[in-house]
């Protein structure tokens, strides 16, 4: 990793879920995307995924995240 950025006071909004982040690291995933042949825009960690219901639709080829309230 040549460059890693840091941001403060970032709000993540995803699948109806909102999380305040006082400190966030940012890095390019371009090389990872290029090597796998799949575009990878970001990584969600356990603090976010813990709140989600994950549904995989094999016939449609889709993945759905829902915020569990």
mmCIF file of the N, C-alpha and C atoms, coordinates in Angstrom:
data_MODEL
# 
_entry.id   MODEL 
# 
loop_
_atom_site.group_PDB 
_atom_site.id 
_atom_site.type_symbol 
_atom_site.label_atom_id 
_atom_site.label_alt_id 
_atom_site.label_comp_id 
_atom_site.label_asym_id 
_atom_site.label_entity_id 
_atom_site.label_seq_id 
_atom_site.pdbx_PDB_ins_code 
_atom_site.Cartn_x 
_atom_site.Cartn_y 
_atom_site.Cartn_z 
_atom_site.occupancy 
_atom_site.B_iso_or_equiv 
_atom_site.pdbx_formal_charge 
_atom_site.auth_seq_id 
_atom_site.auth_comp_id 
_atom_site.auth_asym_id 
_atom_site.auth_atom_id 
_atom_site.pdbx_PDB_model_num 
ATOM 1   N N  . UNK A 1 1  ? 0.840   -1.155  0.000   1.00 0.00 ? 1  UNK A N  1 
ATOM 2   C CA . UNK A 1 1  ? 0.000   0.000   0.000   1.00 0.00 ? 1  UNK A CA 1 
ATOM 3   C C  . UNK A 1 1  ? 0.893   1.228   0.000   1.00 0.00 ? 1  UNK A C  1 
ATOM 4   N N  . UNK A 1 2  ? 0.866   1.979   -1.069  1.00 0.00 ? 2  UNK A N  1 
ATOM 5   C CA . UNK A 1 2  ? 1.682   3.189   -1.140  1.00 0.00 ? 2  UNK A CA 1 
ATOM 6   C C  . UNK A 1 2  ? 1.002   4.372   -0.479  1.00 0.00 ? 2  UNK A C  1 
ATOM 7   N N  . UNK A 1 3  ? -0.287  4.492   -0.707  1.00 0.00 ? 3  UNK A N  1 
ATOM 8   C CA . UNK A 1 3  ? -1.003  5.642   -0.163  1.00 0.00 ? 3  UNK A CA 1 
ATOM 9   C C  . UNK A 1 3  ? -2.234  5.205   0.622   1.00 0.00 ? 3  UNK A C  1 
ATOM 10  N N  . UNK A 1 4  ? -2.329  5.711   1.819   1.00 0.00 ? 4  UNK A N  1 
ATOM 11  C CA . UNK A 1 4  ? -3.499  5.485   2.663   1.00 0.00 ? 4  UNK A CA 1 
ATOM 12  C C  . UNK A 1 4  ? -3.952  6.847   3.144   1.00 0.00 ? 4  UNK A C  1 
ATOM 13  N N  . UNK A 1 5  ? -5.232  7.130   2.960   1.00 0.00 ? 5  UNK A N  1 
ATOM 14  C CA . UNK A 1 5  ? -5.785  8.400   3.411   1.00 0.00 ? 5  UNK A CA 1 
ATOM 15  C C  . UNK A 1 5  ? -6.553  8.227   4.701   1.00 0.00 ? 5  UNK A C  1 
ATOM 16  N N  . UNK A 1 6  ? -6.761  9.324   5.374   1.00 0.00 ? 6  UNK A N  1 
ATOM 17  C CA . UNK A 1 6  ? -7.512  9.297   6.627   1.00 0.00 ? 6  UNK A CA 1 
ATOM 18  C C  . UNK A 1 6  ? -8.544  10.423  6.556   1.00 0.00 ? 6  UNK A C  1 
ATOM 19  N N  . UNK A 1 7  ? -9.753  10.114  6.969   1.00 0.00 ? 7  UNK A N  1 
ATOM 20  C CA . UNK A 1 7  ? -10.825 11.107  6.987   1.00 0.00 ? 7  UNK A CA 1 
ATOM 21  C C  . UNK A 1 7  ? -11.466 11.124  8.364   1.00 0.00 ? 7  UNK A C  1 
ATOM 22  N N  . UNK A 1 8  ? -12.002 12.255  8.721   1.00 0.00 ? 8  UNK A N  1 
ATOM 23  C CA . UNK A 1 8  ? -12.696 12.343  10.009  1.00 0.00 ? 8  UNK A CA 1 
ATOM 24  C C  . UNK A 1 8  ? -14.139 12.758  9.792   1.00 0.00 ? 8  UNK A C  1 
ATOM 25  N N  . UNK A 1 9  ? -14.989 12.327  10.701  1.00 0.00 ? 9  UNK A N  1 
ATOM 26  C CA . UNK A 1 9  ? -16.423 12.642  10.680  1.00 0.00 ? 9  UNK A CA 1 
ATOM 27  C C  . UNK A 1 9  ? -17.089 12.230  9.363   1.00 0.00 ? 9  UNK A C  1 
ATOM 28  N N  . UNK A 1 10 ? -17.034 10.942  9.074   1.00 0.00 ? 10 UNK A N  1 
ATOM 29  C CA . UNK A 1 10 ? -17.653 10.380  7.868   1.00 0.00 ? 10 UNK A CA 1 
ATOM 30  C C  . UNK A 1 10 ? -18.911 9.631   8.277   1.00 0.00 ? 10 UNK A C  1 
ATOM 31  N N  . UNK A 1 11 ? -19.980 9.821   7.507   1.00 0.00 ? 11 UNK A N  1 
ATOM 32  C CA . UNK A 1 11 ? -21.227 9.114   7.755   1.00 0.00 ? 11 UNK A CA 1 
ATOM 33  C C  . UNK A 1 11 ? -21.439 8.085   6.649   1.00 0.00 ? 11 UNK A C  1 
ATOM 34  N N  . UNK A 1 12 ? -21.536 6.815   7.014   1.00 0.00 ? 12 UNK A N  1 
ATOM 35  C CA . UNK A 1 12 ? -21.808 5.743   6.071   1.00 0.00 ? 12 UNK A CA 1 
ATOM 36  C C  . UNK A 1 12 ? -23.314 5.499   6.044   1.00 0.00 ? 12 UNK A C  1 
ATOM 37  N N  . UNK A 1 13 ? -23.901 5.557   4.862   1.00 0.00 ? 13 UNK A N  1 
ATOM 38  C CA . UNK A 1 13 ? -25.324 5.248   4.684   1.00 0.00 ? 13 UNK A CA 1 
ATOM 39  C C  . UNK A 1 13 ? -25.390 4.122   3.667   1.00 0.00 ? 13 UNK A C  1 
ATOM 40  N N  . UNK A 1 14 ? -25.955 2.986   4.101   1.00 0.00 ? 14 UNK A N  1 
ATOM 41  C CA . UNK A 1 14 ? -25.944 1.792   3.270   1.00 0.00 ? 14 UNK A CA 1 
ATOM 42  C C  . UNK A 1 14 ? -27.153 0.940   3.613   1.00 0.00 ? 14 UNK A C  1 
ATOM 43  N N  . UNK A 1 15 ? -27.976 0.612   2.629   1.00 0.00 ? 15 UNK A N  1 
ATOM 44  C CA . UNK A 1 15 ? -29.122 -0.290  2.789   1.00 0.00 ? 15 UNK A CA 1 
ATOM 45  C C  . UNK A 1 15 ? -30.033 0.119   3.949   1.00 0.00 ? 15 UNK A C  1 
ATOM 46  N N  . UNK A 1 16 ? -30.274 1.408   4.086   1.00 0.00 ? 16 UNK A N  1 
ATOM 47  C CA . UNK A 1 16 ? -31.151 1.895   5.147   1.00 0.00 ? 16 UNK A CA 1 
ATOM 48  C C  . UNK A 1 16 ? -30.469 2.021   6.496   1.00 0.00 ? 16 UNK A C  1 
ATOM 49  N N  . UNK A 1 17 ? -29.172 1.780   6.560   1.00 0.00 ? 17 UNK A N  1 
ATOM 50  C CA . UNK A 1 17 ? -28.391 1.841   7.797   1.00 0.00 ? 17 UNK A CA 1 
ATOM 51  C C  . UNK A 1 17 ? -27.525 3.086   7.759   1.00 0.00 ? 17 UNK A C  1 
ATOM 52  N N  . UNK A 1 18 ? -27.414 3.765   8.891   1.00 0.00 ? 18 UNK A N  1 
ATOM 53  C CA . UNK A 1 18 ? -26.589 4.972   8.974   1.00 0.00 ? 18 UNK A CA 1 
ATOM 54  C C  . UNK A 1 18 ? -25.631 4.830   10.147  1.00 0.00 ? 18 UNK A C  1 
ATOM 55  N N  . UNK A 1 19 ? -24.335 5.053   9.894   1.00 0.00 ? 19 UNK A N  1 
ATOM 56  C CA . UNK A 1 19 ? -23.323 4.915   10.931  1.00 0.00 ? 19 UNK A CA 1 
ATOM 57  C C  . UNK A 1 19 ? -22.372 6.106   10.874  1.00 0.00 ? 19 UNK A C  1 
ATOM 58  N N  . UNK A 1 20 ? -22.196 6.763   12.018  1.00 0.00 ? 20 UNK A N  1 
ATOM 59  C CA . UNK A 1 20 ? -21.239 7.866   12.134  1.00 0.00 ? 20 UNK A CA 1 
ATOM 60  C C  . UNK A 1 20 ? -19.856 7.276   12.403  1.00 0.00 ? 20 UNK A C  1 
ATOM 61  N N  . UNK A 1 21 ? -18.858 7.775   11.702  1.00 0.00 ? 21 UNK A N  1 
ATOM 62  C CA . UNK A 1 21 ? -17.488 7.307   11.867  1.00 0.00 ? 21 UNK A CA 1 
ATOM 63  C C  . UNK A 1 21 ? -16.588 8.491   12.196  1.00 0.00 ? 21 UNK A C  1 
ATOM 64  N N  . UNK A 1 22 ? -16.055 8.551   13.406  1.00 0.00 ? 22 UNK A N  1 
ATOM 65  C CA . UNK A 1 22 ? -15.205 9.681   13.772  1.00 0.00 ? 22 UNK A CA 1 
ATOM 66  C C  . UNK A 1 22 ? -13.847 9.638   13.060  1.00 0.00 ? 22 UNK A C  1 
ATOM 67  N N  . UNK A 1 23 ? -13.418 8.467   12.603  1.00 0.00 ? 23 UNK A N  1 
ATOM 68  C CA . UNK A 1 23 ? -12.118 8.314   11.962  1.00 0.00 ? 23 UNK A CA 1 
ATOM 69  C C  . UNK A 1 23 ? -12.207 7.163   10.966  1.00 0.00 ? 23 UNK A C  1 
ATOM 70  N N  . UNK A 1 24 ? -11.744 7.382   9.742   1.00 0.00 ? 24 UNK A N  1 
ATOM 71  C CA . UNK A 1 24 ? -11.896 6.381   8.702   1.00 0.00 ? 24 UNK A CA 1 
ATOM 72  C C  . UNK A 1 24 ? -10.634 6.330   7.850   1.00 0.00 ? 24 UNK A C  1 
ATOM 73  N N  . UNK A 1 25 ? -10.169 5.131   7.515   1.00 0.00 ? 25 UNK A N  1 
ATOM 74  C CA . UNK A 1 25 ? -9.039  4.950   6.609   1.00 0.00 ? 25 UNK A CA 1 
ATOM 75  C C  . UNK A 1 25 ? -9.564  4.728   5.197   1.00 0.00 ? 25 UNK A C  1 
ATOM 76  N N  . UNK A 1 26 ? -8.853  5.246   4.205   1.00 0.00 ? 26 UNK A N  1 
ATOM 77  C CA . UNK A 1 26 ? -9.246  5.068   2.806   1.00 0.00 ? 26 UNK A CA 1 
ATOM 78  C C  . UNK A 1 26 ? -8.025  4.658   1.996   1.00 0.00 ? 26 UNK A C  1 
ATOM 79  N N  . UNK A 1 27 ? -8.210  3.679   1.112   1.00 0.00 ? 27 UNK A N  1 
ATOM 80  C CA . UNK A 1 27 ? -7.121  3.227   0.249   1.00 0.00 ? 27 UNK A CA 1 
ATOM 81  C C  . UNK A 1 27 ? -7.707  2.754   -1.070  1.00 0.00 ? 27 UNK A C  1 
ATOM 82  N N  . UNK A 1 28 ? -6.900  2.772   -2.086  1.00 0.00 ? 28 UNK A N  1 
ATOM 83  C CA . UNK A 1 28 ? -7.329  2.337   -3.407  1.00 0.00 ? 28 UNK A CA 1 
ATOM 84  C C  . UNK A 1 28 ? -7.410  0.814   -3.461  1.00 0.00 ? 28 UNK A C  1 
ATOM 85  N N  . UNK A 1 29 ? -8.481  0.310   -4.018  1.00 0.00 ? 29 UNK A N  1 
ATOM 86  C CA . UNK A 1 29 ? -8.637  -1.135  -4.227  1.00 0.00 ? 29 UNK A CA 1 
ATOM 87  C C  . UNK A 1 29 ? -8.504  -1.489  -5.701  1.00 0.00 ? 29 UNK A C  1 
ATOM 88  N N  . UNK A 1 30 ? -7.945  -0.567  -6.472  1.00 0.00 ? 30 UNK A N  1 
ATOM 89  C CA . UNK A 1 30 ? -7.839  -0.738  -7.922  1.00 0.00 ? 30 UNK A CA 1 
ATOM 90  C C  . UNK A 1 30 ? -7.005  -1.969  -8.307  1.00 0.00 ? 30 UNK A C  1 
ATOM 91  N N  . UNK A 1 31 ? -5.855  -2.166  -7.663  1.00 0.00 ? 31 UNK A N  1 
ATOM 92  C CA . UNK A 1 31 ? -5.017  -3.328  -7.997  1.00 0.00 ? 31 UNK A CA 1 
ATOM 93  C C  . UNK A 1 31 ? -5.721  -4.636  -7.662  1.00 0.00 ? 31 UNK A C  1 
ATOM 94  N N  . UNK A 1 32 ? -6.445  -4.655  -6.538  1.00 0.00 ? 32 UNK A N  1 
ATOM 95  C CA . UNK A 1 32 ? -7.197  -5.848  -6.167  1.00 0.00 ? 32 UNK A CA 1 
ATOM 96  C C  . UNK A 1 32 ? -8.287  -6.127  -7.198  1.00 0.00 ? 32 UNK A C  1 
ATOM 97  N N  . UNK A 1 33 ? -8.996  -5.083  -7.626  1.00 0.00 ? 33 UNK A N  1 
ATOM 98  C CA . UNK A 1 33 ? -10.030 -5.233  -8.647  1.00 0.00 ? 33 UNK A CA 1 
ATOM 99  C C  . UNK A 1 33 ? -9.435  -5.748  -9.951  1.00 0.00 ? 33 UNK A C  1 
ATOM 100 N N  . UNK A 1 34 ? -8.300  -5.173  -10.348 1.00 0.00 ? 34 UNK A N  1 
ATOM 101 C CA . UNK A 1 34 ? -7.659  -5.594  -11.597 1.00 0.00 ? 34 UNK A CA 1 
ATOM 102 C C  . UNK A 1 34 ? -7.210  -7.055  -11.543 1.00 0.00 ? 34 UNK A C  1 
ATOM 103 N N  . UNK A 1 35 ? -6.668  -7.471  -10.391 1.00 0.00 ? 35 UNK A N  1 
ATOM 104 C CA . UNK A 1 35 ? -6.153  -8.838  -10.298 1.00 0.00 ? 35 UNK A CA 1 
ATOM 105 C C  . UNK A 1 35 ? -7.262  -9.889  -10.216 1.00 0.00 ? 35 UNK A C  1 
ATOM 106 N N  . UNK A 1 36 ? -8.425  -9.513  -9.682  1.00 0.00 ? 36 UNK A N  1 
ATOM 107 C CA . UNK A 1 36 ? -9.529  -10.469 -9.585  1.00 0.00 ? 36 UNK A CA 1 
ATOM 108 C C  . UNK A 1 36 ? -10.464 -10.417 -10.785 1.00 0.00 ? 36 UNK A C  1 
ATOM 109 N N  . UNK A 1 37 ? -10.415 -9.314  -11.535 1.00 0.00 ? 37 UNK A N  1 
ATOM 110 C CA . UNK A 1 37 ? -11.317 -9.158  -12.676 1.00 0.00 ? 37 UNK A CA 1 
ATOM 111 C C  . UNK A 1 37 ? -12.723 -8.750  -12.269 1.00 0.00 ? 37 UNK A C  1 
ATOM 112 N N  . UNK A 1 38 ? -12.887 -8.357  -11.014 1.00 0.00 ? 38 UNK A N  1 
ATOM 113 C CA . UNK A 1 38 ? -14.181 -7.927  -10.492 1.00 0.00 ? 38 UNK A CA 1 
ATOM 114 C C  . UNK A 1 38 ? -13.986 -6.564  -9.833  1.00 0.00 ? 38 UNK A C  1 
ATOM 115 N N  . UNK A 1 39 ? -14.853 -5.613  -10.141 1.00 0.00 ? 39 UNK A N  1 
ATOM 116 C CA . UNK A 1 39 ? -14.742 -4.282  -9.534  1.00 0.00 ? 39 UNK A CA 1 
ATOM 117 C C  . UNK A 1 39 ? -15.049 -4.355  -8.041  1.00 0.00 ? 39 UNK A C  1 
ATOM 118 N N  . UNK A 1 40 ? -14.112 -3.932  -7.221  1.00 0.00 ? 40 UNK A N  1 
ATOM 119 C CA . UNK A 1 40 ? -14.293 -3.905  -5.771  1.00 0.00 ? 40 UNK A CA 1 
ATOM 120 C C  . UNK A 1 40 ? -14.254 -2.443  -5.350  1.00 0.00 ? 40 UNK A C  1 
ATOM 121 N N  . UNK A 1 41 ? -15.389 -1.929  -4.936  1.00 0.00 ? 41 UNK A N  1 
ATOM 122 C CA . UNK A 1 41 ? -15.490 -0.511  -4.590  1.00 0.00 ? 41 UNK A CA 1 
ATOM 123 C C  . UNK A 1 41 ? -15.193 -0.244  -3.123  1.00 0.00 ? 41 UNK A C  1 
ATOM 124 N N  . UNK A 1 42 ? -15.376 -1.255  -2.275  1.00 0.00 ? 42 UNK A N  1 
ATOM 125 C CA . UNK A 1 42 ? -15.137 -1.041  -0.859  1.00 0.00 ? 42 UNK A CA 1 
ATOM 126 C C  . UNK A 1 42 ? -15.286 -2.321  -0.074  1.00 0.00 ? 42 UNK A C  1 
ATOM 127 N N  . UNK A 1 43 ? -14.973 -2.228  1.197   1.00 0.00 ? 43 UNK A N  1 
ATOM 128 C CA . UNK A 1 43 ? -15.048 -3.371  2.101   1.00 0.00 ? 43 UNK A CA 1 
ATOM 129 C C  . UNK A 1 43 ? -15.902 -2.982  3.291   1.00 0.00 ? 43 UNK A C  1 
ATOM 130 N N  . UNK A 1 44 ? -16.884 -3.794  3.618   1.00 0.00 ? 44 UNK A N  1 
ATOM 131 C CA . UNK A 1 44 ? -17.717 -3.567  4.791   1.00 0.00 ? 44 UNK A CA 1 
ATOM 132 C C  . UNK A 1 44 ? -17.238 -4.480  5.908   1.00 0.00 ? 44 UNK A C  1 
ATOM 133 N N  . UNK A 1 45 ? -17.034 -3.930  7.076   1.00 0.00 ? 45 UNK A N  1 
ATOM 134 C CA . UNK A 1 45 ? -16.562 -4.715  8.211   1.00 0.00 ? 45 UNK A CA 1 
ATOM 135 C C  . UNK A 1 45 ? -17.700 -5.248  9.058   1.00 0.00 ? 45 UNK A C  1 
ATOM 136 N N  . UNK A 1 46 ? -17.341 -6.002  10.064  1.00 0.00 ? 46 UNK A N  1 
ATOM 137 C CA . UNK A 1 46 ? -18.322 -6.618  10.953  1.00 0.00 ? 46 UNK A CA 1 
ATOM 138 C C  . UNK A 1 46 ? -19.211 -5.606  11.689  1.00 0.00 ? 46 UNK A C  1 
ATOM 139 N N  . UNK A 1 47 ? -18.724 -4.440  12.109  1.00 0.00 ? 47 UNK A N  1 
ATOM 140 C CA . UNK A 1 47 ? -19.630 -3.497  12.774  1.00 0.00 ? 47 UNK A CA 1 
ATOM 141 C C  . UNK A 1 47 ? -20.829 -3.105  11.905  1.00 0.00 ? 47 UNK A C  1 
ATOM 142 N N  . UNK A 1 48 ? -20.645 -3.076  10.591  1.00 0.00 ? 48 UNK A N  1 
ATOM 143 C CA . UNK A 1 48 ? -21.757 -2.765  9.672   1.00 0.00 ? 48 UNK A CA 1 
ATOM 144 C C  . UNK A 1 48 ? -22.554 -4.027  9.377   1.00 0.00 ? 48 UNK A C  1 
ATOM 145 N N  . UNK A 1 49 ? -21.869 -5.110  9.015   1.00 0.00 ? 49 UNK A N  1 
ATOM 146 C CA . UNK A 1 49 ? -22.567 -6.344  8.623   1.00 0.00 ? 49 UNK A CA 1 
ATOM 147 C C  . UNK A 1 49 ? -23.374 -6.953  9.759   1.00 0.00 ? 49 UNK A C  1 
ATOM 148 N N  . UNK A 1 50 ? -22.978 -6.717  10.990  1.00 0.00 ? 50 UNK A N  1 
ATOM 149 C CA . UNK A 1 50 ? -23.704 -7.236  12.152  1.00 0.00 ? 50 UNK A CA 1 
ATOM 150 C C  . UNK A 1 50 ? -25.165 -6.785  12.152  1.00 0.00 ? 50 UNK A C  1 
ATOM 151 N N  . UNK A 1 51 ? -25.427 -5.609  11.582  1.00 0.00 ? 51 UNK A N  1 
ATOM 152 C CA . UNK A 1 51 ? -26.768 -5.019  11.575  1.00 0.00 ? 51 UNK A CA 1 
ATOM 153 C C  . UNK A 1 51 ? -27.580 -5.390  10.331  1.00 0.00 ? 51 UNK A C  1 
ATOM 154 N N  . UNK A 1 52 ? -27.012 -6.204  9.455   1.00 0.00 ? 52 UNK A N  1 
ATOM 155 C CA . UNK A 1 52 ? -27.654 -6.476  8.176   1.00 0.00 ? 52 UNK A CA 1 
ATOM 156 C C  . UNK A 1 52 ? -28.227 -7.886  8.085   1.00 0.00 ? 52 UNK A C  1 
ATOM 157 N N  . UNK A 1 53 ? -29.315 -7.974  7.345   1.00 0.00 ? 53 UNK A N  1 
ATOM 158 C CA . UNK A 1 53 ? -29.852 -9.265  6.915   1.00 0.00 ? 53 UNK A CA 1 
ATOM 159 C C  . UNK A 1 53 ? -29.407 -9.425  5.462   1.00 0.00 ? 53 UNK A C  1 
ATOM 160 N N  . UNK A 1 54 ? -28.743 -10.522 5.158   1.00 0.00 ? 54 UNK A N  1 
ATOM 161 C CA . UNK A 1 54 ? -28.199 -10.770 3.834   1.00 0.00 ? 54 UNK A CA 1 
ATOM 162 C C  . UNK A 1 54 ? -29.053 -11.803 3.115   1.00 0.00 ? 54 UNK A C  1 
ATOM 163 N N  . UNK A 1 55 ? -29.488 -11.478 1.902   1.00 0.00 ? 55 UNK A N  1 
ATOM 164 C CA . UNK A 1 55 ? -30.262 -12.407 1.090   1.00 0.00 ? 55 UNK A CA 1 
ATOM 165 C C  . UNK A 1 55 ? -29.546 -12.598 -0.243  1.00 0.00 ? 55 UNK A C  1 
ATOM 166 N N  . UNK A 1 56 ? -29.293 -13.856 -0.604  1.00 0.00 ? 56 UNK A N  1 
ATOM 167 C CA . UNK A 1 56 ? -28.650 -14.173 -1.873  1.00 0.00 ? 56 UNK A CA 1 
ATOM 168 C C  . UNK A 1 56 ? -29.695 -14.817 -2.775  1.00 0.00 ? 56 UNK A C  1 
ATOM 169 N N  . UNK A 1 57 ? -29.910 -14.229 -3.951  1.00 0.00 ? 57 UNK A N  1 
ATOM 170 C CA . UNK A 1 57 ? -30.843 -14.767 -4.932  1.00 0.00 ? 57 UNK A CA 1 
ATOM 171 C C  . UNK A 1 57 ? -30.011 -15.365 -6.068  1.00 0.00 ? 57 UNK A C  1 
ATOM 172 N N  . UNK A 1 58 ? -29.847 -16.684 -6.045  1.00 0.00 ? 58 UNK A N  1 
ATOM 173 C CA . UNK A 1 58 ? -29.003 -17.345 -7.029  1.00 0.00 ? 58 UNK A CA 1 
ATOM 174 C C  . UNK A 1 58 ? -29.592 -17.261 -8.433  1.00 0.00 ? 58 UNK A C  1 
ATOM 175 N N  . UNK A 1 59 ? -30.896 -17.359 -8.553  1.00 0.00 ? 59 UNK A N  1 
ATOM 176 C CA . UNK A 1 59 ? -31.534 -17.302 -9.875  1.00 0.00 ? 59 UNK A CA 1 
ATOM 177 C C  . UNK A 1 59 ? -31.347 -15.945 -10.527 1.00 0.00 ? 59 UNK A C  1 
ATOM 178 N N  . UNK A 1 60 ? -31.473 -14.870 -9.720  1.00 0.00 ? 60 UNK A N  1 
ATOM 179 C CA . UNK A 1 60 ? -31.340 -13.512 -10.238 1.00 0.00 ? 60 UNK A CA 1 
ATOM 180 C C  . UNK A 1 60 ? -29.882 -13.045 -10.254 1.00 0.00 ? 60 UNK A C  1 
ATOM 181 N N  . UNK A 1 61 ? -29.027 -13.745 -9.510  1.00 0.00 ? 61 UNK A N  1 
ATOM 182 C CA . UNK A 1 61 ? -27.621 -13.360 -9.427  1.00 0.00 ? 61 UNK A CA 1 
ATOM 183 C C  . UNK A 1 61 ? -27.412 -12.082 -8.637  1.00 0.00 ? 61 UNK A C  1 
ATOM 184 N N  . UNK A 1 62 ? -28.215 -11.906 -7.586  1.00 0.00 ? 62 UNK A N  1 
ATOM 185 C CA . UNK A 1 62 ? -28.123 -10.671 -6.809  1.00 0.00 ? 62 UNK A CA 1 
ATOM 186 C C  . UNK A 1 62 ? -27.933 -10.956 -5.321  1.00 0.00 ? 62 UNK A C  1 
ATOM 187 N N  . UNK A 1 63 ? -27.422 -9.958  -4.632  1.00 0.00 ? 63 UNK A N  1 
ATOM 188 C CA . UNK A 1 63 ? -27.250 -9.996  -3.185  1.00 0.00 ? 63 UNK A CA 1 
ATOM 189 C C  . UNK A 1 63 ? -27.956 -8.776  -2.622  1.00 0.00 ? 63 UNK A C  1 
ATOM 190 N N  . UNK A 1 64 ? -28.747 -8.984  -1.584  1.00 0.00 ? 64 UNK A N  1 
ATOM 191 C CA . UNK A 1 64 ? -29.522 -7.881  -0.998  1.00 0.00 ? 64 UNK A CA 1 
ATOM 192 C C  . UNK A 1 64 ? -29.167 -7.751  0.477   1.00 0.00 ? 64 UNK A C  1 
ATOM 193 N N  . UNK A 1 65 ? -28.931 -6.511  0.894   1.00 0.00 ? 65 UNK A N  1 
ATOM 194 C CA . UNK A 1 65 ? -28.684 -6.197  2.301   1.00 0.00 ? 65 UNK A CA 1 
ATOM 195 C C  . UNK A 1 65 ? -29.869 -5.418  2.845   1.00 0.00 ? 65 UNK A C  1 
ATOM 196 N N  . UNK A 1 66 ? -30.350 -5.800  4.015   1.00 0.00 ? 66 UNK A N  1 
ATOM 197 C CA . UNK A 1 66 ? -31.424 -5.067  4.695   1.00 0.00 ? 66 UNK A CA 1 
ATOM 198 C C  . UNK A 1 66 ? -30.991 -4.757  6.102   1.00 0.00 ? 66 UNK A C  1 
ATOM 199 N N  . UNK A 1 67 ? -31.241 -3.544  6.521   1.00 0.00 ? 67 UNK A N  1 
ATOM 200 C CA . UNK A 1 67 ? -30.917 -3.153  7.897   1.00 0.00 ? 67 UNK A CA 1 
ATOM 201 C C  . UNK A 1 67 ? -31.903 -3.798  8.846   1.00 0.00 ? 67 UNK A C  1 
ATOM 202 N N  . UNK A 1 68 ? -31.391 -4.567  9.826   1.00 0.00 ? 68 UNK A N  1 
ATOM 203 C CA . UNK A 1 68 ? -32.243 -5.197  10.850  1.00 0.00 ? 68 UNK A CA 1 
ATOM 204 C C  . UNK A 1 68 ? -32.389 -4.205  11.995  1.00 0.00 ? 68 UNK A C  1 
ATOM 205 N N  . UNK A 1 69 ? -33.582 -3.736  12.220  1.00 0.00 ? 69 UNK A N  1 
ATOM 206 C CA . UNK A 1 69 ? -33.801 -2.735  13.265  1.00 0.00 ? 69 UNK A CA 1 
ATOM 207 C C  . UNK A 1 69 ? -34.041 -3.399  14.598  1.00 0.00 ? 69 UNK A C  1 
# 
